Amino acid sequence: MDRLSDSELTVKIKDAIIRVLDLDLDHERLTDDISLYSSVVRMDSLTLLQLLVTLEREFNVEIDDEDVMNANLDNVGSLIAMIRQAVTGGGVASESGRTA
């Protein structure tokens, strides 16, 4: 995968959130400060898992459970920051970088 700019990565993550959660809005209206648990996003533990699996596949990364627990995921921006860190190699190992 070619390196994406921050804005391109943000759009791709927001598009995945909208698609997986079947939200009726576009990525411009899904602002970083919207709570993941609001009536707009309606995130719960099962949809978070679905979303993380989708993002791992789309960006070819592996997101460790510990990273999710430490991320303090409370709004769209915090989720984007965690995924950005995984994609850019900021502490979350990519699948190709894992050793057996």
N, C-alpha and C positions, 0 to 999 in steps of 0.2 A: 504494500500500500504506500502510495506517495505521501510525503509529509504534508499534512493539512495545516493551513493557517489557523490561529485561534478562533477566528470568526467562522471559518468553514467547519471546524470541528464542533463548535457550539451549535451550529445549525443542524449538523448531522445527529448530534445527541438529542437535541430538541425534537427533531423529526422522528427519531426512534421512540422517544417518550410518547409523543402524540399517537404514533402508529400502534405501539404495544398496548397503551392504555385506552386506545380508541377515543381520544379526546376530540371534541368538536371545536377546534381552534387551530390557528396557524402558529408557526414558531415565533413570529414577532409578538404575539399576544401572550406567549408563555414566558413571562419575565423571570429573571433570576430570583426575585424575592418572593415568588409564590410558594407557599408551603406545599410540600409533597403530600401532606395529609389534609389539604383543604378540599372543599367541595368542588373545586376546579379540577384538581389532579386525581383525587380519590385513591392515593397510594395505600396499599396495605402490604403485609409481608409477602404474600403470594405474588402480587403484581411487581413488587421490588425484585423478587427472584426472577420472574419472567423477563423483566427489563434488563437485569444484569446479564443473564444468559444471552439475550439478544445482542447487547453491546459487546460482550466478549467475542461473539461470533463475527460481528460486523467489523470490529477493530483488531481482531486476531490477538487478543490479550487475555490473560487470566487474572481475574480480580480475586485476591485472597479474602477469605471471610474476615480475617483480622483487620484488613484495610477497610472493609465495609463498616465494621464495628467502631473503628477509630475515626471514621470520616464525619461523624456527627451530621448525618444526612437529615436536614430539616427543611431545606427548600431546594428549588430547582438549581440554583447556583452552586450549592454544596455538592449536589450530584454531578454536575458538569465538571466541577473542580476535581473530584475524585477520578472521573473517567479521563479527564485531560492528563492527570498525573500518570495514570496507567498507560495511556497511549504514548506519552512522551518519554516514558521510562523513568519517571520520578519516584521510584521506590516500589512499584508493582511490577513483577516480572512478566515479560511477554512469554508466550508459549514457546517460542523458538529459543528463548534464553534459559529455559528451565533445564536442570540437569536431573537425570534419573538416579 
